[in-house]
Each structure stands twice: as C-alpha cells, then as structure tokens.
Amino acid sequence: MPTVNYVPKKDRCQFCGREATLLCDMPAGKVVSHARGLGFNSTVLTCDKKICVKCATRVNGYDFCPECVQKIRDARKGVEE
C-alpha cells in the first residue's frame, strides 16, 4: 500500500492543495517607520500567498502566485494620452 503524506490545511497551496513550500513575492505595499536617532526605515510587504512549486511562476529568482501573474498580465501597457 502506498504511503500518503498528510499535509495540514495551513501548509497547502492556496491554488491546488499540494504542499506549499513557497510564498508569493509580489510587492503589495510598503511600511515606513521612524526611530528617534536612527532615521527612517522602509520595509516592503509582499503578497505571501502560499504556493507550491507547480503553481509558482519564477522570474529572476522571485516566485509569483497565479493571481499576481494574472495582475501583471492584465496591467495596462503604456500610457494613454
């Protein structure tokens, strides 16, 4: 009998249900903080949806979920005048 590996729901790909080993790297926002004497610090927030290797699209070392890939494809190209 084959061995079936149980994957807890919190560790599953949000798109297919396989084991998620990656998080989406699409920038989703930025947090700027200030500490007296240390200046400003900027942190980029990412989408962070859990994705498996099969659902991820890797570009230059960054992994994107199917939803973010679609957002990139749907983005308007150029500027209307």
One Martini backbone bead per residue (centre of mass of N, CA, C, O) as a GRO file, in nm:
protein
   81
    1MET     BB    1   0.095   0.037   0.024
    2PRO     BB    2   0.083   0.358  -0.015
    3THR     BB    3   0.211   0.654   0.091
    4VAL     BB    4   0.043   0.913   0.273
    5ASN     BB    5   0.072   1.255   0.286
    6TYR     BB    6  -0.006   1.478   0.521
    7VAL     BB    7  -0.149   1.810   0.475
    8PRO     BB    8  -0.196   2.075   0.623
    9LYS     BB    9  -0.393   2.338   0.553
   10LYS     BB   10  -0.171   2.564   0.625
   11ASP     BB   11   0.039   2.400   0.400
   12ARG     BB   12  -0.124   2.474   0.149
   13CYS     BB   13  -0.202   2.541  -0.151
   14GLN     BB   14  -0.422   2.801  -0.267
   15PHE     BB   15  -0.475   2.642  -0.566
   16CYS     BB   16  -0.433   2.293  -0.526
   17GLY     BB   17  -0.326   2.154  -0.225
   18ARG     BB   18  -0.053   2.127  -0.209
   19GLU     BB   19   0.250   2.158  -0.095
   20ALA     BB   20   0.379   2.443   0.051
   21THR     BB   21   0.713   2.615  -0.017
   22LEU     BB   22   0.596   2.901  -0.094
   23LEU     BB   23   0.600   3.258  -0.148
   24CYS     BB   24   0.478   3.538  -0.258
   25ASP     BB   25   0.673   3.828  -0.409
   26MET     BB   26   0.465   4.040  -0.443
   27PRO     BB   27   0.420   4.354  -0.416
   28ALA     BB   28   0.181   4.525  -0.165
   29GLY     BB   29   0.375   4.722   0.005
   30LYS     BB   30   0.456   4.983   0.258
   31VAL     BB   31   0.673   5.041   0.543
   32VAL     BB   32   0.721   5.328   0.751
   33SER     BB   33   0.974   5.403   0.987
   34HIS     BB   34   1.064   5.564   1.312
   35ALA     BB   35   1.372   5.637   1.486
   36ARG     BB   36   1.519   5.793   1.714
   37GLY     BB   37   1.842   5.845   1.568
   38LEU     BB   38   1.790   5.635   1.301
   39GLY     BB   39   1.552   5.696   1.131
   40PHE     BB   40   1.446   5.560   0.843
   41ASN     BB   41   1.232   5.271   0.760
   42SER     BB   42   1.194   5.034   0.490
   43THR     BB   43   0.920   4.802   0.409
   44VAL     BB   44   0.832   4.531   0.214
   45LEU     BB   45   0.535   4.400   0.113
   46THR     BB   46   0.387   4.085   0.049
   47CYS     BB   47   0.159   3.861  -0.048
   48ASP     BB   48   0.213   3.550   0.075
   49LYS     BB   49   0.110   3.324  -0.076
   50LYS     BB   50   0.063   2.993  -0.084
   51ILE     BB   51   0.294   2.785  -0.279
   52CYS     BB   52   0.378   2.576  -0.521
   53VAL     BB   53   0.590   2.484  -0.767
   54LYS     BB   54   0.364   2.442  -0.993
   55CYS     BB   55   0.217   2.738  -0.943
   56ALA     BB   56   0.470   2.882  -0.984
   57THR     BB   57   0.635   3.184  -1.096
   58ARG     BB   58   0.962   3.227  -1.214
   59VAL     BB   59   1.149   3.546  -1.170
   60ASN     BB   60   1.454   3.621  -1.098
   61GLY     BB   61   1.400   3.456  -0.807
   62TYR     BB   62   1.091   3.498  -0.817
   63ASP     BB   63   0.769   3.427  -0.671
   64PHE     BB   64   0.447   3.367  -0.828
   65CYS     BB   65   0.123   3.378  -0.828
   66PRO     BB   66  -0.147   3.345  -1.031
   67GLU     BB   67  -0.279   3.619  -0.955
   68CYS     BB   68  -0.026   3.803  -1.003
   69VAL     BB   69   0.021   3.722  -1.294
   70GLN     BB   70  -0.251   3.833  -1.392
   71LYS     BB   71  -0.202   4.127  -1.308
   72ILE     BB   72   0.037   4.167  -1.497
   73ARG     BB   73  -0.116   4.098  -1.763
   74ASP     BB   74  -0.350   4.328  -1.707
   75ALA     BB   75  -0.170   4.545  -1.731
   76ARG     BB   76  -0.113   4.836  -1.853
   77LYS     BB   77   0.027   4.948  -2.152
   78GLY     BB   78   0.121   5.229  -2.107
   79VAL     BB   79   0.010   5.562  -2.207
   80GLU     BB   80  -0.247   5.762  -2.226
   81GLU     BB   81  -0.333   6.077  -2.415
   0.00000   0.00000   0.00000
